[in-house]
Amino acid sequence: MKDSHVVPAVNQVELHPSLIQQELQDFCGAQNIQLEAWSPLMRGKLNDNTTILGIAQKYGKTPAQIILRWDIQNKIVTIPKSVTPSRIRENAGIFDFVLTPDELKQIDSLNGNKRIGTDPDKLIF
């Protein structure tokens, strides 16, 4: 932003429990830039995670619903891709429960800086 006078309204980045990008979350929050999660469900790679499964079982929710709720509670816009009507409805079923601060921390602890997409810092322009 040092080379531009225009502050973006939204920054869409790969963001999920295995790549929480806390420094970027903090920066965008301080600059009033809305973060949007690209691949918020990590293409299903977190569906078998024991931490997420345990929380999902507590609430009677799917792992995807737990991850999407984690996004919402972290003020991250999340638009999961699906063409399956039942999955689209399921993904919307995240507003009837709230994760506790401890559960949010448990999910945050899954961060391993693991990407499924290309690391933008390694692109050559």
HELIX and SHEET records of a PDB file:
HELIX    1   1 GLN A   22  ALA A   30  1                                   9    
HELIX    2   2 MET A   42  GLY A   44  5                                   3    
HELIX    3   3 THR A   50  TYR A   59  1                                  10    
HELIX    4   4 PRO A   63  GLN A   73  1                                  11    
HELIX    5   5 PRO A   85  ALA A   92  1                                   8    
HELIX    6   6 PRO A  101  ASP A  108  1                                   8    
HELIX    7   7 PRO A  120  LYS A  122  5                                   3    
SHEET    1   A 3 VAL A  10  GLU A  14  0                                        
SHEET    2   A 3 GLN A  34  TRP A  38  1                                        
SHEET    3   A 3 VAL A  77  THR A  78  1                                        
END                                                                             
